């Protein structure tokens, strides 16, 4: 068995790892979209490093777009194979890939409408038809049960605690009289995180492990402080007569925030103000979360059983209509607006920021990782003037960063997870910016005595 590193290598997006079995069959671990500057993202996502018809199976870790978002590109170019996923991941793929295809098509229409006469028309990276073709190839698999991927290669899923349906993947190949095991953590969640169970380690002793390293250079603030800080941000903003504007990923982060608001309300710490989730995708994602209580931890399962929902926040409204979204910006009353995208690069959040970033009464609450060169990163870095829709906006609103809502384990949590599933051979760090990966490599070697930690470059290979 051979592994070739192609995506999410010394960067935090675009997960794609290519496995070749002893029989020469190709299997993909994830097939994610690279996210970043428009031109660079398009160029990277168009690169398909092998003939798609050669791929015999895809095994998905979870439904975030940087892990599934390039599947339609490969299908459009001829990939025709089963795509394995947990049940919840399969459900989420439906909304995520359709939304991604809609964005591809809509962006192409917008660019073509404004292109100059001498410029070539832009085509979408893929279309809705390609997304639908992917969904027809999904094959659902349960946790902790072996299933055949291709002849001679089987896999099992282990709950990664990162997102509804997320999984670490263990591959096992029987060939030439020996057994080889390769493990891929996917994205690993935090311990004692709301809604989801704690990450479940796969068995130790794999011949090679691929591990994410998103937060390999830092530790999240104590969980006990998180809700108190969240309540404090809301209270002081409301006292100023302002709005709390929260850029949040539609899938995962929005639901965690709503659950936290529910807990604050139960504790009497949430002022009586409207709470809006302004994202059609987030609203659909929330409905799917409600349909999969088998993924919940004990507390969430109890609340769901008692209340019939995890998100019974008084004053909560889910906004899907564009006209209703625009009305939020006309309103002067204090409120909480949670809107996508999480890095402030597209979507309705940009309209809320244009209208509200210049008001010192308001708060921009950053609750997730912000990649380099994104608008969200500029807020984190304290820029006082930013560009939104091509115009300068003077930022007077307070900016608060709360990484405690992250769905990724920090370096202590991730190292503790890896301690329980140490490989017999090398540990490769992927899905982390180079700085984070290098810092985590040093931390694992010095503090946890891992003997063979490596950070691959794109195109590197390892024979198991």
N, C-alpha and C positions, 0 to 999 in steps of 0.2 A: 504494500500500500504506500502510495506517495501523496504528499500534500504540497500544493503550490499556493503561495500567498498572493492574492491579487488585489482585494479591496480591504478597506479599513486597516491599512498597513502604514504605521507612523502617521495616522490621521484617525479621526473619531467617527467617520461616516463611510458608507458604501461597503458594508460587509459582504465579502465574497471570497470563499476558500474552495479550491478545486482539489478534489480527492480522485486519485486514479487507483483502481484496484489492481491486484496481481494479474487479473484477467484482462486488464486494459480498459475496463469500463469507467466512465467518468461520472462522478457524483458531485453536485454543488452543495456546500454548506452555506445557506443564505444566498440571496441574489439582490443585494440592496442598492439603493440609489445614492450616489454621491451628492451631498448637499453643500452648496457654497455659492461663490460668485457665479452668476448666470452662465457666462461664457465658459468658464472652467468646468462647471458642473455638466454642461451639455457635452463638452468634448470628452470628459471622462466617462460619462454614461453611455456614449455612443460606442466606446471601445468594448468589443466582445472578444476576449483573448483566445477563443477557440471556436471551432465550428459548432453552433448550437445543436445541430442534429446529432452530435456525438454524445450529448448529455443523456444519461439513462435514468437519472432521478435527481430531485432536489429535496433536501431536508432543511426545513425552516426552523429557526429558533424562536422567533416571535414576530409580531405584526407591525412593528414600527417601520416606517417607510425606508429608513436607511438599512433595513434588513430584507425587505421584500420588494421595494419600489422599482427595481429594474427587471423584474420577472417579465412584464409585457414586452420589453425590448428584445429579450431572448426568444420569447414565443413568436414575436413578429418576424424574427429571422430564422424560424424553423425548428425551435426546440419543441419536442413532442414527447413528454415523459411525465410520470407521476410526480406530484409535488406533495411531500408529506408535511403534516402540521398537526398540532393538537386541535381539539374541537373548537376551543375558544379562538385560537389563532386563525383557523379557517373562517370562522364567522367574521372576525375583524378584518381579514384580508378583503372581504367583499366591499366594505365601506372605504377602506384605505386605498385600494387600487382604483376603484371607480372615481374617487375624489382626485387621485393623482392624474388619471387620464383626463378628467374634466379640466384640470389646471393646464395640462400639456396642450390640449386643444384650444382652450380659451386664450392662453398666452400667445399661441401661434396666430390666432385670429387678430389679437390686439396688435402684434408686431406688424403683421401684413397690412392692417388697416392704415398704419402710420409710416410704412416704409416708403422710401423714395423710389422714383421710377427706375433708376439704374440698379437698385438692390434686388437680389433674388428673393422669391417668396420663401418664407420659413415654413417648414413642416414640423408637426409635433413629434416629439421623441417616440410616442406611441399613441394609440387611439383607444376609445372606449371598447371597441371590438376586441382589441388585443388584451385589454384587462379582463373582459368577459371570458376570453379563451383560457386565461390563467385559472380563473375560478372553476372552470369545468375540469381542471386537472388535479384539484386538491383532493388528497386522501387523508382522512382524519385518523389519528392514532392516539391512544390513551397514554397516560404517564406510566412509567415503571413496567412496561411490557415490551418484550422484544418483537420487532417486526422486520421482515426482509426488505431491504432497500434494492439490492440487485443480487443475483445468485452469488453466494459466498460471502455477502456483506449484510450484516444486520445492525439495527440501531435500537436504542431505547431513550425515551425522554425522561428527564428529571426536572421537577418544578424549580425554576430559577428565581421565582419571587420578584421579578422585575416588572411584569406587565401581565394582565389577564392572559392566561394561556402560555406564558413564556416558559422556555425550557432550555436546559443544558442538554447536550447531545453526546451520547456514547456510541461510537462505532466499533464493531468487532468483525474482523475478517479471519476466516479460516482458509488458509492457502498453503500449499507446499508442506503440509504436515505440521504447521505451527499456527498459533493464534496471535493476532496483533490487535491492539486496542488504541484508538485515537479518541480523545475527548475534547469537546468544544464547549466552553462555558456559556456561549451566547452572552447576553448582558445579565449580570447578577444583581439582584435587588438587595435592599437593606433588611436587616433583621428587625423584627417588631414593627414592620411597616404596616400602615393601615390597609384594610380590605384583604390583602393577599397573605398567603402563608410565607413563612421564612424560606429562604433558598435551601434546597435539598441537595447535598453534595452527591456526585456520582461516585462509584467505588474507586478507591485509591489504586495506584499501580498501573495506570494506562501507560503505554509506551511513549506517548507524547500528549501534551495538553496545550490547547490554544485558549488563552484567557484574555478577556477584555481588560483594559487598564484606564478607563475614562477618567477616574478620579485617583489615579495612582500617586499623585503628589500632595494629597491633602486629606484632612479629616473633616467630616461634617460636624456642625455644632451639636451639642447634646440634644437629644429628642425632647427631653423634659422642658427645654427652653423654647421649643419651636412654637407650640400653640400659644404660649404667653406672648411671644414676640408678635405673632400673627394678630392676636387680639389687640395688642398695643398699637400696631400700625393702623388697624381699622378704627379704633377709638379716637386716636389723635387726628386722623383725617376727617372723621365725621365732625369732630369739634371745630375744625377749621371750615366746615361746610363744603368739603371737597369730595371727590370721587377716588376710589381705589381702582386703578387700572392694572389688570394682571394679564400680561402676555403668557399664555399657557398652551402647551401641546394639547390638541384635542383629545388624544388618546392617552390615558394614564394620569397625566398631571391634573387635568381638569377634574377628574373623578376624585382624586386624592384631596384636592382643595375643597370640593363640595362636602366630602366626608368630614374634613376638619371643621368646616363651618357648621355642620350639623352638631359636632361635639361641642363647639363653643356655644351654640345656641342652647343645648341641653344644660350646659354649665352656667347659663345666664350671662355669658361674656360677649354675646353678639348684639350690637345695637339693632333696633327695629328699622332696618333699611332694606330697600330692594336689592336682590342679588340676581344679576343677569349672566347667563352663559350665552354669549353671542357668537355662536359657531354651529352651523347645521351639522357639521361633521362631529363635533363634540356631543351634540344632542343624540345623534345616532349611536355613537360609541357608548354613551351612558346607557342607552336601551340594551345594548349587547352585554354590558357589564351586569345589568340586572338579570339577564337570562342565564348567567353562568355562576350560580351560587356554589357549585362544586369546587370553584377555585378560591373561595373565601377562607379566611382564617376563622377561628371560633367566635371572636367578638363580632365580626361582620355578619357571620351566619346567624348569630343570635338576634342582632338588630334587624336583619332582613326578615327573619321569622316573625318578630314582634311588630315591626312597622310596615312590612310589605315592600320596603324600599330602603336603600342606604342613604338616600339623598333628600330626606324630608325636611328641607330647610324652609322655614317660614319666609315668605316674600320672594321665593325663587321663581324665576321665569326663564324658559329656554327660548331664545330668539332665533328664528329661522328666516323670517321675511326681511328683505333688505330695507323696506320702509320703516319697519319697527327698529332696525339697527340704527338708522339715521336719527330716529326720534330720541335715542339715548343721548346723542351729542347735543341735542337741543335742550334737554332737561338740565335744570340747575340744581336739582336736589341731590344730596349725598346718596351714593350707592356704591355697589361693588360690581365691576364689569370684568368678567373673565372671557378672554377672546383669543383666537388663534391668528397668526402662528406664534409658536413659543419663542422664536428668535427674532420676532418683529420684522420678518423679511417679506411677508405677503399677507393677504387676507384682511379681515375686518379690523384687526387690532391697529393697523396703520391709520385708519380713519379716526379711531378713538385717540390715538396718540397725537395726530395733527390737531385735533380739537381740544385736547386736554393737557398736553405736555407743557404748554406755556402758562398754565395757571398754578400759582404757588400754593393754592389750597389743596391741590390734588397730590396723589402719590402714585408713582409707577413702581409696582412691586414685581421684582424679578425673582422667579422661583425655579429656574432651571439653567442648565448649562448653556452658555452663549458662545458660539463658535467665533473665531477671528473674522473680522471684516463684516460682521452682521450689525444691524442697528441695535439689537439688544446688547451686544458687547460694548457699543459706544455709551450706552446708558450706564452699564456697569463701570466703565472707565471714567465716568464723570464728565463726559462732554457736555458743555453748556449750549452748544449749537449743533444741531443735527439736520440732515436732509431727509425729508419724507415727501414722496411724490415729486422729487426734483426741486422742492422749495425749502428754504432755510426756516427752521423752527427753533426759537429760543426756548431752551428747556429750563423752566422755573419750578416745575413740580419736583417734590422730594422723590429721590430714588432710593429704594430699599432693596437689598439683595438678601434673599433667604434660601441658601442652598440646601437647607435641611429637608425641603420637600423633594429632593432629588430621588429618582427611582433607581439610581446606581449606588452600589456599595462604595464606601470610601476605601482608602488604602488599608485601614485596620480591619474593616469588615471583609474586604475581598481577600486579604492575606489569611485571615482566619478561615474563610471558606476553602481556600486553596490548601491550607494545612491539612484539611480533612480528606482531600482527594489528591495527594501528592503523586506526581507521575514517577515511573521508573526511569524515564529518560528526560529529554528537555522540556522546559516550560516556555512556550512562545507567547509574547505579549502583543496583542493586536487591539484594535478598536480603542486607540488612545492617541492623542497628539504626541509628537515625539518627546516633548518635554515631560509630559506625564508618564509616558512609558519608561523613559530613562530613569526618572526618579523612583518609579515603582520597582524597576530592576534592582537598583541599589538597595532599596528598603527590603526586598525579599531576600537578597543575598546576605545582608548584614544582620537584619533583625530576625529573620525566619530561617536562615541557613539553607536556602534553596541552592543546590550546587550548580545547576545548569539553566540559567535564565537567558533567553535570547529575544532580541527585537528584530524581526525580519524586515527586509526591504521587499518592495513589490517585485514579484517574479522569483523570489527565493523558493527553493524546494527542499523538502526533507523526506527521506525514505524511511518509513517505519519498519 
